Amino acid sequence: MNPSLLLPFIVLIGAMFLMTRSAKKKQAAAVAMRNEMQPGTGVRTIGGMYATVKELHDDTVLLEVAPGVHAVYAKNAIGAVLDDAEYNRIVHGDDPELDVDAAVVPDDASSLTEADDAKTDLVKKTDSDDDVEADAEAADDKKSEGKTDGEADAK
């Protein structure tokens, strides 16, 4: 038999061996991670729920989802065991690296200007613009004299 005909089968068997080997390593790492769990440890389930381990049993684990709220999960449903700093950062919003005394950078430039300054009109005014504004104010005053909201001229 020609050895070149066996080469594709050998490559296929080698690829299958490497894929199953890496899958077995991942599975063994997941089992080791689940065995590391202790009561009080923060975990994330495969569904994305964060909880604290309360009790461990052979195939199940009792999780505290919220204060006073407990749920029983299969150990296989635990997706990750989190360290305390990461769990507190995600669940409670604690950020130990946040320096409160540091300078705060504003989100926009509006807080950089002083509140006492009046808004600046960037359009150059001419004398005719002043006359138009005065006429408009005088007309508004005449219209509003003697009338209340909602009244119309009766003719």
Secondary structure as UniProt FT lines:
FT   HELIX           3..35
FT   TURN            39..40
FT   STRAND          42..45
FT   TURN            46..47
FT   STRAND          50..56
FT   STRAND          60..66
FT   TURN            67..68
FT   STRAND          69..74
FT   HELIX           75..77
FT   STRAND          78..82
FT   HELIX           84..91
FT   TURN            96..97
FT   TURN            100..101
FT   HELIX           109..112
FT   HELIX           127..144
FT   TURN            145..146
FT   TURN            149..150
//
